[in-house]
């Protein structure tokens, strides 16, 4: 892949957006991300994914606005579809996805972080969804995912007023879960991903499905599905291994099956 780099660290995939100088998104890089996530989903040895940006200044500055300079509606249709496909694939990743925000995360750069399960930001990071400033709107889940995380008020401040937040403010409003020192986000994210590896990947996938389902369905319906998925785990090898390992006072050897 030309714009997306992959490095496997144990059961974790370290994925780097690599399109300097600002790690902007293009049709090709979005396609590469979608393809990579699908491949990682099929790899039973991968339990977690850490996403970061190449370099020290940008996590990702979002879409390359040169694509929209001529006002071509066909380009807009294609790019909106590519953004949706890539970031929705990331959101649906069966394991745990962690965004290691190592700099500016603007527009589609913030939206890809919003598609992850957890966000860790370095102290110098800046985040915004400034699309309306250039006559556009967040089309890759930004209006929905940001609102789900920070509530309608802050979503409106950031999207309708174009307000940018620093890492400290982002943590305060619930946009990121942790703020760390400059140059340490990947290290912290990988350490958190290692904790994921101690959990049954089959159970983690089921839990993630339930948590995300709560955004869209009534609580009573979600509770019913919760009980169903609990019973379904008894068809997995990991359930048997997990209980036996606990009773035998040893570390479980997960098979992700």
FENDAGI-V284602 format. One record per pair of residues at least 12 apart in sequence whose ideal C-beta (glycine too) atoms are under 7 Angstrom apart, sorted by the first residue. I is the first residue (numbers start at 1). GAP is how many residues later the second one is. If there is no record, write none. Layout:
i=I gap=GAP
i=I gap=GAP
This chain:
i=1 gap=31
i=1 gap=35
i=2 gap=26
i=3 gap=15
i=3 gap=16
i=3 gap=25
i=3 gap=26
i=3 gap=29
i=4 gap=13
i=4 gap=14
i=4 gap=25
i=4 gap=28
i=4 gap=29
i=4 gap=32
i=5 gap=13
i=6 gap=30
i=9 gap=181
i=10 gap=187
i=11 gap=34
i=11 gap=35
i=11 gap=36
i=11 gap=37
i=11 gap=186
i=12 gap=35
i=12 gap=36
i=12 gap=38
i=12 gap=178
i=12 gap=181
i=12 gap=182
i=13 gap=27
i=13 gap=33
i=13 gap=36
i=14 gap=36
i=14 gap=176
i=15 gap=21
i=15 gap=34
i=15 gap=35
i=15 gap=36
i=16 gap=36
i=16 gap=37
i=16 gap=38
i=17 gap=36
i=17 gap=37
i=17 gap=43
i=18 gap=36
i=20 gap=34
i=20 gap=35
i=22 gap=36
i=22 gap=39
i=23 gap=30
i=23 gap=31
i=23 gap=35
i=23 gap=36
i=23 gap=37
i=23 gap=38
i=24 gap=36
i=24 gap=37
i=24 gap=38
i=24 gap=39
i=24 gap=40
i=25 gap=35
i=25 gap=37
i=25 gap=38
i=25 gap=39
i=25 gap=83
i=26 gap=38
i=27 gap=51
i=27 gap=52
i=27 gap=55
i=30 gap=52
i=30 gap=53
i=30 gap=56
i=31 gap=51
i=33 gap=53
i=33 gap=57
i=34 gap=51
i=34 gap=52
i=34 gap=55
i=37 gap=52
i=37 gap=53
i=37 gap=56
i=38 gap=51
i=40 gap=53
i=41 gap=52
i=41 gap=53
i=44 gap=212
i=46 gap=49
i=47 gap=48
i=47 gap=149
i=47 gap=150
i=47 gap=154
i=48 gap=47
i=48 gap=48
i=48 gap=50
i=48 gap=145
i=48 gap=148
i=48 gap=149
i=49 gap=44
i=49 gap=46
i=49 gap=48
i=50 gap=48
i=50 gap=50
i=50 gap=136
i=50 gap=139
i=50 gap=140
i=50 gap=143
i=51 gap=46
i=51 gap=48
i=51 gap=49
i=51 gap=61
i=51 gap=65
i=52 gap=48
i=52 gap=50
i=52 gap=133
i=52 gap=134
i=53 gap=49
i=53 gap=50
i=56 gap=47
i=57 gap=46
i=57 gap=47
i=58 gap=45
i=58 gap=46
i=59 gap=42
i=59 gap=43
i=59 gap=44
i=59 gap=45
i=59 gap=46
i=59 gap=50
i=59 gap=54
i=59 gap=66
i=60 gap=45
i=60 gap=48
i=60 gap=49
i=60 gap=52
i=61 gap=43
i=61 gap=45
i=61 gap=48
i=62 gap=44
i=62 gap=45
i=62 gap=46
i=62 gap=47
i=63 gap=16
i=63 gap=44
i=63 gap=45
i=65 gap=69
i=67 gap=12
i=80 gap=59
i=83 gap=25
i=83 gap=56
i=83 gap=57
i=84 gap=56
i=87 gap=24
i=87 gap=25
i=87 gap=28
i=87 gap=53
i=87 gap=54
i=90 gap=22
i=90 gap=25
i=90 gap=26
i=91 gap=24
i=94 gap=111
i=95 gap=101
i=95 gap=106
i=95 gap=109
i=95 gap=110
i=96 gap=21
i=96 gap=22
i=96 gap=97
i=96 gap=100
i=96 gap=108
i=97 gap=19
i=97 gap=20
i=98 gap=18
i=98 gap=19
i=98 gap=20
i=98 gap=22
i=98 gap=91
i=98 gap=94
i=98 gap=95
i=99 gap=14
i=99 gap=17
i=99 gap=20
i=99 gap=21
i=100 gap=20
i=100 gap=85
i=100 gap=86
i=100 gap=89
i=101 gap=12
i=101 gap=18
i=101 gap=19
i=101 gap=20
i=101 gap=21
i=101 gap=24
i=101 gap=75
i=101 gap=84
i=102 gap=20
i=102 gap=83
i=102 gap=84
i=103 gap=21
i=103 gap=22
i=104 gap=22
i=105 gap=20
i=105 gap=22
i=106 gap=22
i=106 gap=24
i=107 gap=22
i=107 gap=23
i=107 gap=24
i=107 gap=31
i=108 gap=32
i=110 gap=17
i=110 gap=18
i=110 gap=19
i=110 gap=32
i=111 gap=27
i=111 gap=29
i=111 gap=30
i=111 gap=31
i=114 gap=27
i=114 gap=28
i=114 gap=31
i=114 gap=32
i=114 gap=35
i=115 gap=26
i=115 gap=30
i=117 gap=91
i=118 gap=59
i=119 gap=56
i=119 gap=57
i=119 gap=58
i=120 gap=56
i=120 gap=57
i=120 gap=58
i=120 gap=60
i=120 gap=65
i=120 gap=68
i=120 gap=69
i=121 gap=46
i=121 gap=49
i=121 gap=55
i=121 gap=58
i=121 gap=64
i=122 gap=45
i=122 gap=58
i=122 gap=59
i=122 gap=60
i=122 gap=62
i=122 gap=63
i=123 gap=44
i=123 gap=56
i=123 gap=58
i=123 gap=59
i=124 gap=58
i=125 gap=42
i=126 gap=38
i=126 gap=40
i=127 gap=37
i=127 gap=38
i=127 gap=43
i=127 gap=48
i=128 gap=30
i=128 gap=36
i=129 gap=13
i=129 gap=17
i=129 gap=29
i=129 gap=30
i=130 gap=32
i=132 gap=27
i=132 gap=28
i=132 gap=30
i=133 gap=29
i=138 gap=21
i=143 gap=16
i=146 gap=12
i=146 gap=13
i=148 gap=67
i=149 gap=25
i=149 gap=26
i=150 gap=23
i=150 gap=24
i=150 gap=25
i=154 gap=19
i=167 gap=12
i=200 gap=38
i=200 gap=42
i=200 gap=54
i=201 gap=53
i=201 gap=55
i=202 gap=31
i=202 gap=34
i=202 gap=36
i=202 gap=54
i=203 gap=30
i=203 gap=35
i=206 gap=23
i=206 gap=27
i=210 gap=12
i=210 gap=15
i=210 gap=16
i=210 gap=19
i=213 gap=12
i=236 gap=21
i=237 gap=18
i=237 gap=20
i=238 gap=16
i=238 gap=17
i=238 gap=18
i=238 gap=19
i=241 gap=12
i=241 gap=13
